[in-house]
Amino acid sequence: MLLRPARMADYPAHRAMELAPDFALGPTTAHESWHRFQRMAGNWLLQGYGMFMAFNRQTHEFLGNVGLNDFRRGIDGIDGFPEAGWVFTSAAHGHGFATEGAIAAHGWFDAHFAPRRTVCIISPENMRSLRVAEKLGYRVFGEGCHLGETVVLLERIAVER
């Protein structure tokens, strides 16, 4: 898998992923999609990290987005901590790409920022993402509400070196 920050030429693939009927984050307008893409690019400039664009190393096919960010969601217990996230195209589901990408993104982030704690939120029905989070060492610490939906709050505490 190849991970890198977004480039302008990546927007059509990003938008196509968001147009899919089974897109994990739900229906999105062109306006919302464009702003999400801009935020991905802008976070790298402002924070030095963000969501990666993920590509199949052999075919160069766009697979999705994975990384860590400061989403400032207004949820107690997670704001102020780097938040992990991953979303992949339908075609990429079930091939281990989310796990592979998330492990690589966390490895890069840990090496560059050495965070003590990272967090993530996942819908309680999203068993695939909950399994990815578990493989990364995330553990449930509570429940919250995001955009009117219940989410599981997870944290990953770095081992002291």
Secondary structure, DSSP 4 states (H G I P E B T S, - for coil): -EEE---GGGHHHHHHHHHSTT-TT----HHHHHHHHHHHHHHHHHHS--EEEEE-TTT--EEEEEEEE------TTTTTS-EEEEEE-GGGTTTTHHHHHHHHHHHHHHHHH--SEEEEEE-TT-HHHHHHHHHTT-EEEEEEEETTEEEEEEEEEPPP-
